[in-house]
Every structure is written in C-alpha cells, then in structure tokens.
Amino acid sequence: MANTKITNRVLDKTVITGQSAVTVADGDYILVADASDSSALKKVLASDLIQSSEEVADIVGAMVSSNTESGITVAYQDADNTIDFTVGTLNQNTTGSAATLTTARTIGGTSFDGSANIAVGLAATATALATSRTIHGVGFDGTANIDLSEVISDTVGAMFSSNTETNITATYQDSDNTIDLVVDAAQPNVTSLGTLTTLDVDNINFNGNTIKSTDSDGDLIFQGNDGGSTITALTLDMSDAGSAIFNHDAVFADNGRVLLGSSSDLQLVHDGSNSYIDDAGTGILYVRGNNKIILGKYTGETMVEANVDGAVELYYDNAKKLETTSTGITVTGSNSVDGYIGQFTQANTSNGDGVKVQIGSAAASEYAFDVRSNAGSTQIISAKGDGKVGIGVASPVTGLTVASSTNITQQPLATSGTTISWNALTHANAYLVPAANLTIDLPTNPIEGAIISVEIAMNGTPRTIAWHTVFEFAASTAPTATATANKTDIFTFRYNGAVWQEIGRVQNMAQT
C-alpha cells in the first residue's frame, strides 16, 4: 500500500479501489514501511497520522487556489472551509442542448464524451480491495478487520528469546504473550550504581568496611517489617555524634560484653548463669540517681534503698531491718554480732553528751544489756531493765552488784606541781603517795550518787594534805593527815550533786 493517506479517519478511497471505506480509530496502530528498507516496519498510532478537518480543508484549499484554470474560477473560503466554483462562458452554442462533449474526456480510465453514462467504482461502496495486500504477514482485502497483536507479540518475543544475556534470563511465554525476566541469584561485583532513590534486595553482603551517609547530619535508619507494620529498629543520629536510638531491646548473647569507655573500663556481661557489672579501670564506680536508688530482686523484692537527702535502708526478705536517720541508725528486730563489735567513739565532744548506747528491753526482768564470755557461760556485765547493773553477776540485786571475786583496781592520782588532779570517773578507787605538801583539787566528772575514795600512804617523810572546799567533812573541819611515816589514811566521799560529802574515814593504819 503506497503513500496511503488517512483523512477524516477513513483510508483513502483511491488506494482501496472499489472497496468500502475503512474507518480508523485514534487508538489503532498502522504499520508503516521505510521506503529505503522495505523490511523495516514501524508501528504508528493512527491518531498521529489523522489530520483534522481544518488541516484537510487548508490542504485542499491550497491545491485549488492560485492555479491556472481555463473557463472556470476556483476560490477557497477559509472562513467556512468551502470552495467556490465559477464557470466562464462556454465555447459552444448555448442554445438548445449538447448531445456530446466537443472534446471527449477520460474518467477513471473510461472515455467519456457525454453521449452515454459510464460506471465509476467508488471507494464509498467498495466491499473489498481491488488487490489484496499483506500487512506484516497477515492478508488484508478490506472485507474484515485484522488483529496484529499475536504477530506483534511473537515478533517481540523472538527479540527476547535465544539471545545472549548476562546475569539475567529472558523467556517469552507464547501462551499468554508475556515475557519472564529472572535475575541470576549471584551477581558479580557492582562497582557503581550512580544515585539510587530506592533499592529493594533480599540480602546484602559487604566486602568493604564503611557504610556512610554523605548528607550533612543525615541519620542512618534501619527499618523492617513487624507483622505487616513498618518499624524503625535503629536510628544512628548523625546530628548527635552518631548516637544509637533503638526502638526496642538490644540483645547480647551469653558472654557478649557491653564495653564502655575508650579502654573498655566499664563492662556489662551475662555468662549464662550470672550477671556482672565490672569496672576494669582505675577510677571510681558510681551508681547515681536524682531520686532514689533501689537494689532488689527482678520480681520486685527490695534489698537496699537509698534515698536522696534521706535514709539508706537495708531489707531482709523485703522487710526493712536497718535505716539511717538524721541522728544515727534505727535497727528493727533482734541483733547478733559474731566477733568483735568494735569501738564506740564520740565524734563531737563539744555537746557534752558523751557516748550513748541504748540496747534491749526496758522490762525489769529482761536484759537491757548483756555481755558474756565467748562460750556464753560466764557473765561479764549484765544490765536489767530496772537499771540494776552487775559485774560478774547475772542477776544484780542493787544499783551495782559486783562479784565477790572481782577487784576494783586502784588508780594513782596525778600530781601537777603541788596540786592533785582527781578524775572521779576513772579514779573512783585512788591512792596517793605524797612527795611534798599537797592540795587535793576539785574532782572532775562528778556524778550525783557516785562514791570515791582515796588511800594516802605516808612514806619516810610525812606530808601535809589540804582539801578543796568542794569536800565537806564532819563538823565542817578538814581532817589532818597522819604525820607518822609508813602509816596510811583512807577517806571516802559521796557526791550529792553539789559537794563531796565525807561518809567514811580510817587513819593511822599500818601499811601492808
């Protein structure tokens, strides 16, 4: 089919001689042969070839305008797309009627002189092409539409089949006119891909060492599919020096360590049985919090609780047993010590309170304080709830009950010049060997009801003894020490809260 034109969506009737016009839709394809290469076919949409009515009118108008006519004038009216024909004066006798043309003409190859009708084959009434044609191997005579889809599929399929491919297999499925493309499972190294917006792969194996984002502060985000929902499992925040933000747990296998610090100083590890927090460095391991710190069982049982600006509490079986307070500690329940208990020391001696120990019950029949030998059978010190104290006695019957075998050791009084210093607390049983005439000064640490005594032993040279006014004697007269060598005087006093009152005196006793 040579130089076929499509006008107003109908194949040119001069080509399809004697056949009905063929209507062409915009979506129909026309196969066009290259004039220089008849084997080269091109598939063209009919819409690209069909000209509009205005275009056709302008083409036809140009064909009949400004040409050479004889006996007729032709004018194309572009405004309404019409052609005006004006016939000039005919060169014949205009009277009567002409039976024939002065000069015969040929119409469609048939001579016509006007003497008889001639038959002209019109494309509008043609039912078939005068000469059948072949379109891409499919015969076409105009009597019916042709379907080129299978021919085109087979042609394209042949382009994909039995060719040389690399890392991909192409298979044409003639049954459903589809082409299967399968990429090989193993691919050689990819050296460059340019810039990818999205890449979907099943697995990625890295032989290199670096995964990086070149965007300024561009985060690295690892996402996955959790039961149909997209989740962000891990975000590396590049605007915060690569801080790792996990959406959920970070799980380490047994013996897998969490190492913190450039020298791995702090280590967290679970060995399959036990868990460890190890400080392998030389610094201090701090456990700090803004409110409180609780050490306890995984299921919630408290063992140790430390409160900010408050108490530190120790628990046994989730029950508090020891609590620090603003003044000391509070212990709940009975207490036992295995070994040396240590030393009680008054840190602040300015308040004059001394060392206070409060232990046990206040019941008169029960021990408030009980000290025994290591075997527990020998009583050392006992104190009952009624205030009675025993030394070497399990059940004291007086304020102070001392076992008959117990001796209170005498302590020598210290001399400062000619003045004797007497500590009533540490030298309740005192003795004195005067080396000069002396004055016994005011006793320190007096306790109301306390009893003190002093033995004065004269050696080879008798001395005089004077007494501080805090000592009160019978008849308000201070005694005179025995002036005989190798004789002894013993004086006993009781403190009433104001003065030391003499309650006993023995003089001029032989020294033993």
DAMOFEN-V459259 format. One record per backbone hydrogen bond with DSSP energy under -1.0 kcal/mol. CO is the residue of the C=O (numbers start at 1). NH is the residue of the N-H. If there is no record, write none. Layout:
co | nh
CO | NH
CO | NH
This chain:
co | nh
5 | 12
7 | 10
9 | 24
10 | 7
12 | 15
12 | 16
15 | 17
16 | 19
19 | 126
22 | 11
25 | 28
26 | 47
28 | 46
30 | 44
32 | 42
37 | 40
40 | 34
42 | 32
44 | 30
45 | 48
46 | 49
46 | 50
52 | 56
53 | 57
54 | 58
55 | 59
56 | 60
57 | 61
58 | 62
59 | 63
60 | 64
71 | 88
73 | 86
75 | 84
77 | 81
77 | 82
82 | 77
84 | 75
86 | 73
90 | 92
105 | 112
107 | 110
110 | 107
112 | 105
113 | 101
122 | 125
133 | 140
135 | 138
138 | 135
140 | 133
141 | 129
148 | 152
149 | 153
150 | 154
151 | 155
152 | 156
153 | 157
154 | 158
155 | 159
157 | 161
167 | 184
169 | 182
171 | 180
173 | 178
178 | 173
180 | 171
182 | 169
215 | 218
220 | 236
222 | 233
222 | 234
224 | 231
226 | 229
229 | 226
231 | 224
233 | 247
234 | 222
235 | 245
236 | 220
237 | 240
237 | 242
237 | 243
240 | 243
243 | 237
245 | 235
253 | 256
258 | 268
260 | 266
261 | 264
265 | 280
266 | 260
267 | 278
268 | 258
269 | 276
270 | 255
274 | 271
276 | 269
278 | 267
291 | 308
293 | 306
295 | 303
295 | 304
297 | 300
301 | 297
303 | 315
304 | 295
305 | 313
306 | 293
307 | 310
311 | 307
312 | 324
313 | 305
314 | 321
314 | 322
316 | 319
319 | 316
321 | 332
322 | 314
323 | 330
328 | 325
330 | 323
363 | 366
363 | 385
366 | 385
369 | 383
371 | 380
371 | 381
378 | 373
380 | 392
381 | 371
382 | 390
383 | 368
383 | 369
384 | 387
388 | 384
389 | 401
390 | 382
391 | 403
399 | 389
401 | 391
403 | 406
411 | 431
414 | 421
416 | 419
418 | 439
419 | 416
420 | 441
422 | 444
423 | 427
428 | 453
429 | 411
430 | 455
431 | 413
432 | 457
438 | 466
439 | 420
440 | 468
444 | 424
447 | 450
450 | 495
452 | 493
453 | 430
454 | 491
455 | 432
456 | 489
458 | 486
464 | 438
466 | 440
468 | 471
470 | 500
472 | 502
473 | 476
474 | 477
486 | 511
487 | 458
488 | 509
489 | 456
490 | 506
491 | 454
492 | 503
492 | 504
493 | 452
494 | 501
495 | 449
499 | 496
500 | 472
501 | 494
504 | 492
506 | 490
509 | 488
